[in-house]
């Protein structure tokens, strides 16, 4: 029996999109700072209800939580995050 991550080449890694709201005028600097954090695949500033969208990868859901809480939410200018784990059904 194999899990979906292994079948899709992810070797069991947890992938997620993190939607971020920032203080006014901070989206570009927040995206740039987050982009260099280990575990972050990409960070883009966007328009709409969220200001930055991040693609992240971690070894487990717990490691993903640590990445979001300890590293990403620590970036100055962030007001709210919403983490959306990728599922393979």
C-alpha positions as CSV (number, residue, x, y, z in Angstrom):
1,X,0.0,0.0,0.0
2,X,1.4,3.4,-1.0
3,X,0.3,6.8,0.1
4,X,-0.7,9.5,-2.4
5,X,2.5,11.5,-1.8
6,X,4.7,8.6,-2.8
7,X,2.6,7.9,-5.9
8,X,2.9,11.5,-7.1
9,X,6.6,11.7,-6.4
10,X,6.3,13.7,-3.2
11,X,7.9,10.9,-1.0
12,X,5.3,11.6,1.6
13,X,6.0,15.3,1.9
14,X,3.2,17.7,2.9
15,X,2.6,20.5,0.5
16,X,0.4,23.5,1.3
17,X,-0.6,27.0,0.0
18,X,-0.4,29.7,2.6
19,X,-2.7,32.7,2.0
20,X,-1.4,35.8,3.7
21,X,-2.9,39.2,4.5
22,X,-0.4,42.0,5.2
23,X,-0.4,45.6,6.4
24,X,-1.0,48.1,3.6
25,X,2.0,48.5,1.3
26,X,3.9,45.5,2.8
27,X,3.0,42.7,0.3
28,X,6.2,42.9,-1.8
29,X,8.6,43.0,1.1
30,X,6.7,40.2,2.9
31,X,6.8,38.0,-0.2
32,X,10.5,38.6,-0.7
33,X,11.4,37.8,2.9
34,X,9.3,34.6,2.9
35,X,10.7,33.4,-0.4
36,X,14.1,32.7,1.2
37,X,12.8,30.7,4.2
38,X,13.8,27.0,3.9
39,X,10.7,24.9,3.0
40,X,9.1,27.7,0.9
41,X,8.9,26.7,-2.7
42,X,7.7,30.2,-3.8
43,X,6.0,33.4,-2.6
44,X,4.2,35.8,-4.8
45,X,2.4,39.1,-4.0
46,X,-1.1,39.1,-5.6
47,X,-4.3,41.1,-5.7
48,X,-7.5,40.2,-4.1
49,X,-8.5,39.4,-0.5
50,X,-5.0,38.0,0.2
51,X,-1.8,39.9,-0.5
52,X,0.7,37.1,-0.7
53,X,0.4,33.4,-1.7
54,X,3.1,31.0,-0.6
55,X,3.7,27.4,-1.7
56,X,5.5,25.4,1.1
57,X,6.6,21.9,1.7
58,X,7.4,20.0,4.9
59,X,8.2,16.5,6.1
60,X,4.9,16.3,8.1
61,X,1.9,18.3,9.1
62,X,3.6,19.1,12.4
63,X,6.7,20.4,10.6
64,X,4.4,22.4,8.3
65,X,2.8,24.0,11.4
66,X,6.2,24.8,12.8
67,X,7.2,26.5,9.5
68,X,4.1,28.6,9.5
69,X,4.0,29.6,13.2
70,X,7.7,30.0,13.9
71,X,9.1,31.2,10.6
72,X,6.4,32.7,8.3
73,X,4.1,34.3,10.9
74,X,7.3,35.9,12.4
75,X,7.7,38.1,9.3
76,X,7.0,41.7,10.0
77,X,3.9,43.1,8.2
78,X,1.8,40.0,8.3
79,X,-1.7,40.4,9.8
80,X,-3.3,37.0,9.1
81,X,-2.5,33.6,7.5
82,X,-4.6,30.8,6.2
83,X,-2.9,27.4,5.6
84,X,-4.4,25.2,2.9
85,X,-2.8,21.7,2.8
86,X,-2.8,20.0,-0.6
87,X,-4.8,16.8,-0.7
88,X,-4.7,14.0,-3.3
89,X,-8.0,12.2,-3.6
